[in-house]
């Protein structure tokens, strides 16, 4: 091969690479407060360019045109080592990812389907005690007007079960890694129920929390922190006018355990009266714990019947109860597994659909 030919060959290859780079469309930056970015969940918008969220299943959604989009996320890195898990849903396909540092850029390109218009949802899989996430912005070819969120609205109040904690063994088995390695709020019973019924959802839940007694040295109970954006930290007042659910499910009692029945029922009734003050039009569905053993299940059945009767005798009409007749303990630490969350959601969806006529 002559020297001239080699020079021409190298020049040709370089030119092709340059043209390929130039052919890639530039990505435009869209700040987190852009009107085309949709949010779902309790979020602190005090800095609209860096919305901050702690709760499980908080979601960010957008549509874009092009061949790539990048989501710029900040992770609190609580205690210097906790990294959040997220569910990245691209054109209907979901993949579970973990942040890698204080600031991450997640590209959706490897997950795109064919076509030039794409839909993306980012869901926080981990809960408040793993730290907050902040959306710092989105880079893409062109951000498009969203299709709009579902009109139906659900809120699920609960503990680690509702969070989706200890449910996902697909990456790291039980007893390995860190506690959050098995979290999956995207596949929790509340989130699956909402998608089944084409509804928005808020998971107002904290692992270990109870109605009157929390486990694991937790110094908070649900009635105290329910009005907060960061429930685990008991900080930042939530504005209830931002989200008025059509139906609220209350799944508490697992961490309380079998208590004095009168005291438990009185605390439950007090919390429901507070809840009614926040949500004057919502229907309220009381749930037993899906991971309760037989003894706790019967205590909750009896207590919820008493609570229901007292509330109805005092004029409350938009309230019902449902008892899960089996224990779902196939995940880590006797929590429901992802597969069992799907079964819980199937049962709950049928109950909600009948009552709400959805």
C-alpha positions as CSV (number, residue, x, y, z in Angstrom):
1,X,0.0,0.0,0.0
2,X,1.5,3.3,-1.1
3,X,2.1,6.1,1.3
4,X,-0.4,8.3,-0.6
5,X,-3.0,5.6,-0.5
6,X,-2.6,5.2,3.2
7,X,-3.0,9.0,3.7
8,X,-6.1,9.1,1.6
9,X,-7.6,6.1,3.4
10,X,-7.0,7.6,6.8
11,X,-8.5,10.9,5.6
12,X,-11.5,9.2,4.2
13,X,-12.2,7.3,7.5
14,X,-11.7,10.5,9.5
15,X,-14.2,12.3,7.2
16,X,-16.8,9.6,7.6
17,X,-16.5,9.7,11.4
18,X,-16.7,13.5,11.4
19,X,-19.9,13.4,9.2
20,X,-21.4,10.7,11.5
21,X,-20.8,12.9,14.6
22,X,-22.2,16.0,12.8
23,X,-25.2,13.9,11.8
24,X,-26.1,13.2,15.4
25,X,-28.7,15.9,16.4
26,X,-27.7,18.1,19.3
27,X,-29.5,17.6,22.6
28,X,-31.3,20.6,24.0
29,X,-31.4,21.2,27.8
30,X,-34.8,21.6,29.4
31,X,-34.9,22.7,33.1
32,X,-36.9,20.8,35.7
33,X,-39.6,23.4,35.8
34,X,-40.5,23.1,32.1
35,X,-44.2,22.9,31.6
36,X,-43.9,19.7,29.5
37,X,-42.4,17.7,32.4
38,X,-45.0,16.0,34.6
39,X,-44.7,15.0,38.2
40,X,-46.6,12.6,40.4
41,X,-46.2,12.4,44.2
42,X,-45.2,14.5,47.2
43,X,-42.4,16.8,45.9
44,X,-40.7,19.8,47.4
45,X,-40.9,22.5,44.7
46,X,-39.4,25.3,46.9
47,X,-36.6,25.4,44.3
48,X,-38.5,24.7,41.1
49,X,-35.3,24.1,39.1
50,X,-34.3,21.3,41.6
51,X,-37.5,19.6,42.7
52,X,-36.7,17.2,45.5
53,X,-38.5,14.1,46.5
54,X,-38.2,11.4,49.2
55,X,-41.2,9.2,49.0
56,X,-41.4,5.9,47.1
57,X,-43.1,5.8,43.7
58,X,-42.7,9.6,43.1
59,X,-42.6,9.8,39.3
60,X,-41.3,12.1,36.6
61,X,-42.7,11.7,33.1
62,X,-42.1,13.3,29.7
63,X,-42.4,12.8,25.9
64,X,-39.7,13.7,23.4
65,X,-38.8,13.5,19.8
66,X,-35.4,12.2,18.8
67,X,-32.9,9.4,19.2
68,X,-31.8,10.0,22.8
69,X,-32.8,11.7,26.0
70,X,-30.7,12.2,29.2
71,X,-32.2,12.5,32.7
72,X,-29.9,14.5,35.0
73,X,-30.4,13.4,38.6
74,X,-28.9,14.4,41.9
75,X,-28.8,11.8,44.7
76,X,-28.5,12.8,48.4
77,X,-26.1,9.9,49.0
78,X,-27.5,9.7,52.6
79,X,-24.9,8.8,55.2
80,X,-22.4,9.0,52.3
81,X,-23.1,5.6,50.9
82,X,-26.8,5.1,50.2
83,X,-27.7,5.2,46.5
84,X,-31.3,5.2,45.3
85,X,-32.8,2.8,42.9
86,X,-35.1,4.0,40.2
87,X,-37.4,2.4,37.6
88,X,-36.7,3.8,34.1
89,X,-39.7,3.1,31.9
90,X,-39.1,3.8,28.2
91,X,-41.8,3.2,25.6
92,X,-43.5,0.9,28.0
93,X,-40.5,-1.2,28.9
94,X,-39.2,-1.0,32.5
95,X,-35.7,-1.5,33.7
96,X,-34.5,-1.1,37.3
97,X,-31.3,1.0,37.8
98,X,-29.3,2.3,40.7
99,X,-27.7,5.8,40.8
100,X,-23.9,5.7,40.8
101,X,-22.9,9.0,42.4
102,X,-23.9,12.4,43.7
103,X,-24.9,13.4,40.2
104,X,-26.0,11.0,37.5
105,X,-27.0,11.3,33.8
106,X,-29.3,8.5,32.7
107,X,-29.5,7.9,29.0
108,X,-32.6,6.3,27.6
109,X,-31.1,5.5,24.2
110,X,-30.3,1.8,24.9
111,X,-34.0,1.2,25.8
112,X,-35.7,3.1,22.9
113,X,-38.2,1.3,20.6
114,X,-38.4,2.2,16.9
115,X,-40.0,5.5,15.9
116,X,-39.1,9.1,16.6
117,X,-41.5,9.9,19.4
118,X,-41.0,8.3,22.8
119,X,-42.5,8.3,26.3
120,X,-40.4,8.1,29.5
121,X,-41.2,7.7,33.1
122,X,-38.7,7.7,36.0
123,X,-40.0,6.2,39.3
124,X,-38.2,6.4,42.6
125,X,-38.0,2.8,43.8
126,X,-36.5,3.4,47.2
127,X,-38.0,5.2,50.1
128,X,-37.3,8.3,52.2
129,X,-34.6,6.8,54.5
130,X,-32.4,6.0,51.5
131,X,-32.3,9.8,50.7
132,X,-33.8,12.2,48.3
133,X,-33.5,12.6,44.6
134,X,-33.5,15.9,42.7
135,X,-34.3,16.3,39.0
136,X,-31.7,18.7,37.6
137,X,-33.1,18.7,34.1
138,X,-33.6,16.8,30.9
139,X,-31.6,16.8,27.6
140,X,-33.2,15.6,24.5
141,X,-33.8,16.5,20.8
142,X,-37.2,18.1,21.4
143,X,-39.5,17.9,24.5
144,X,-43.1,17.4,23.5
145,X,-46.4,18.3,25.1
146,X,-47.4,15.4,27.4
147,X,-50.5,13.3,26.8
148,X,-51.9,14.2,30.2
149,X,-52.1,12.2,33.5
150,X,-55.0,9.9,34.4
151,X,-57.9,11.7,36.0
152,X,-58.5,9.0,38.6
153,X,-56.4,9.4,41.8
154,X,-55.5,6.9,44.5
155,X,-53.5,7.3,47.7
156,X,-52.0,4.3,49.6
157,X,-51.1,4.8,53.2
158,X,-48.9,2.2,54.9
159,X,-45.6,0.8,56.0
160,X,-42.8,-1.1,54.3
161,X,-45.3,-3.4,52.5
162,X,-46.8,-0.3,50.8
163,X,-43.3,1.0,50.0
164,X,-42.4,-2.2,48.1
165,X,-39.5,-2.9,50.4
166,X,-37.8,-6.3,50.5
167,X,-39.8,-7.4,47.5
168,X,-37.4,-7.6,44.5
169,X,-34.9,-10.4,44.5
170,X,-34.0,-10.2,40.8
171,X,-30.7,-8.4,41.3
172,X,-29.4,-9.2,44.8
173,X,-30.7,-12.0,47.0
174,X,-32.0,-11.6,50.5
175,X,-29.3,-11.2,53.1
176,X,-26.8,-9.8,50.5
177,X,-25.9,-6.2,49.7
178,X,-27.8,-3.4,51.5
179,X,-31.4,-3.2,52.7
180,X,-32.5,-1.0,49.8
181,X,-31.2,-3.5,47.2
182,X,-34.5,-5.3,47.2
183,X,-36.8,-2.2,47.0
184,X,-39.2,-1.8,44.1
185,X,-42.0,0.8,44.5
186,X,-42.8,0.5,40.8
187,X,-44.0,-3.1,41.3
188,X,-45.6,-2.4,44.7
189,X,-49.2,-3.4,45.1
190,X,-50.3,0.3,45.2
191,X,-48.5,1.3,42.0
192,X,-49.6,-1.8,40.2
193,X,-53.2,-1.3,41.3
194,X,-53.1,2.3,40.0
195,X,-51.8,1.3,36.6
196,X,-54.4,-1.5,36.4
197,X,-57.1,1.1,37.1
198,X,-55.6,3.9,35.0
199,X,-55.1,6.1,38.0
200,X,-52.5,8.4,39.5
201,X,-51.0,7.2,42.8
202,X,-49.3,8.5,45.9
203,X,-47.5,6.1,48.3
204,X,-47.7,7.8,51.7
205,X,-45.7,5.1,53.4
206,X,-42.6,4.6,55.6
207,X,-41.0,1.3,56.5
208,X,-41.5,0.3,60.1
209,X,-44.2,2.9,60.8
210,X,-47.3,2.1,62.8
211,X,-50.6,3.8,63.8
212,X,-49.6,4.0,67.4
213,X,-46.5,1.9,67.7
214,X,-43.6,1.7,65.2
215,X,-40.9,-0.9,65.0
216,X,-37.2,-0.9,64.7
217,X,-36.6,2.1,67.0
218,X,-38.5,4.4,64.7
219,X,-39.5,7.5,66.6
220,X,-42.5,8.5,64.5
221,X,-46.0,7.2,63.9
222,X,-48.2,7.8,60.9
223,X,-50.6,10.3,62.4
224,X,-47.7,12.6,63.3
225,X,-46.0,12.6,59.9
226,X,-48.8,12.2,57.4
227,X,-48.9,15.9,56.6
228,X,-45.2,16.0,55.5
229,X,-43.5,15.8,52.2
230,X,-40.6,14.0,53.7
231,X,-42.5,11.7,56.0
232,X,-39.6,9.7,57.4
233,X,-37.9,13.0,58.4
234,X,-41.1,14.6,59.6
235,X,-40.2,17.7,57.6
236,X,-41.7,20.1,55.0
237,X,-45.4,20.7,55.1
238,X,-47.4,19.1,52.4
239,X,-50.2,21.1,50.7
240,X,-53.1,18.7,50.4
241,X,-54.8,20.9,47.8
242,X,-52.2,19.7,45.3
243,X,-53.6,16.1,45.3
244,X,-57.1,15.1,46.3
245,X,-57.5,11.4,45.8
246,X,-60.8,9.7,44.8
247,X,-60.0,6.8,47.1
248,X,-57.5,6.3,50.0
249,X,-56.4,2.9,51.2
250,X,-55.1,2.6,54.8
251,X,-52.9,-0.4,55.5
252,X,-51.5,-0.1,59.0
253,X,-51.2,-2.4,62.0
254,X,-48.4,-4.8,61.0
255,X,-45.9,-2.9,63.1
256,X,-48.4,-2.1,65.9
257,X,-49.0,-5.8,66.4
258,X,-51.7,-7.1,68.6
259,X,-52.5,-4.2,70.9
260,X,-55.2,-3.3,73.4
261,X,-58.2,-3.3,71.1
262,X,-60.0,-0.3,72.5
263,X,-56.8,1.8,72.4
264,X,-56.0,0.7,68.9
265,X,-59.5,1.4,67.6
266,X,-59.6,4.9,69.3
267,X,-56.2,5.8,67.7
268,X,-57.5,4.5,64.3
269,X,-60.7,6.5,64.5
270,X,-58.8,9.7,65.5
271,X,-56.5,9.3,62.4
272,X,-59.5,8.7,60.1
273,X,-61.1,11.9,61.3
274,X,-57.9,13.7,60.5
275,X,-57.8,12.1,57.1
276,X,-61.4,13.1,56.4
277,X,-60.5,16.7,57.2
278,X,-57.8,16.6,54.5
279,X,-60.0,14.7,52.0
280,X,-63.7,15.6,52.4
281,X,-64.8,13.8,49.3
282,X,-62.6,10.7,49.1
283,X,-63.7,7.2,49.8
284,X,-61.6,5.4,52.4
285,X,-60.8,1.7,52.3
286,X,-59.4,0.1,55.4
287,X,-57.0,-2.9,54.7
288,X,-55.6,-5.6,56.9
289,X,-51.9,-6.3,56.6
290,X,-51.1,-8.6,53.7
291,X,-48.2,-10.2,55.6
292,X,-50.1,-10.6,58.9
293,X,-50.1,-14.1,60.5
294,X,-53.4,-15.7,61.6
295,X,-53.4,-14.1,65.0
296,X,-52.7,-10.5,63.8
297,X,-55.2,-11.0,60.9
298,X,-58.0,-11.8,63.3
299,X,-57.1,-8.9,65.6
300,X,-57.2,-6.5,62.6
301,X,-60.4,-8.0,61.3
302,X,-62.1,-7.5,64.6
303,X,-60.6,-4.0,65.1
304,X,-61.4,-2.8,61.6
305,X,-65.0,-4.0,62.0
306,X,-65.3,-2.0,65.2
307,X,-63.7,1.1,63.6
308,X,-66.0,0.8,60.6
309,X,-69.1,0.5,62.8
310,X,-68.2,3.5,64.9
311,X,-67.4,5.7,61.9
312,X,-70.7,4.7,60.2
313,X,-72.7,5.2,63.4
314,X,-71.3,8.7,63.4
315,X,-72.4,9.5,59.9
316,X,-69.4,8.4,57.8
317,X,-70.7,6.8,54.7
318,X,-67.7,6.7,52.4
319,X,-65.8,4.0,54.2
320,X,-65.3,0.2,53.8
321,X,-62.9,-2.5,54.8
322,X,-61.2,-5.4,53.2
323,X,-59.2,-8.3,54.8
324,X,-56.5,-10.2,53.0
325,X,-57.2,-13.9,53.9
326,X,-53.7,-15.2,53.4
327,X,-50.2,-14.1,54.3
328,X,-47.8,-12.9,51.6
329,X,-44.3,-13.5,52.9
330,X,-42.2,-14.7,49.9
331,X,-39.9,-11.7,49.8
332,X,-37.0,-10.8,52.2
333,X,-37.7,-10.6,55.9
334,X,-41.2,-12.2,55.4
335,X,-42.4,-9.3,53.2
336,X,-44.4,-9.9,50.0
337,X,-42.4,-10.6,46.9
338,X,-42.8,-8.8,43.6
339,X,-45.0,-11.7,42.4
340,X,-47.1,-11.5,45.6
341,X,-47.5,-7.7,45.2
342,X,-49.1,-8.5,41.8
343,X,-51.5,-10.9,43.5
344,X,-52.3,-8.3,46.2
345,X,-52.9,-5.7,43.5
346,X,-55.2,-8.0,41.6
347,X,-57.3,-8.5,44.7
348,X,-57.3,-4.9,45.6
349,X,-58.0,-3.7,42.1
350,X,-61.1,-5.8,41.9
351,X,-62.4,-4.3,45.3
352,X,-61.7,-0.8,44.2
353,X,-63.1,-1.2,40.7
354,X,-66.4,-2.5,42.2
355,X,-66.7,0.2,44.7
356,X,-65.6,3.1,42.5
357,X,-67.4,1.7,39.4
358,X,-64.1,2.0,37.5
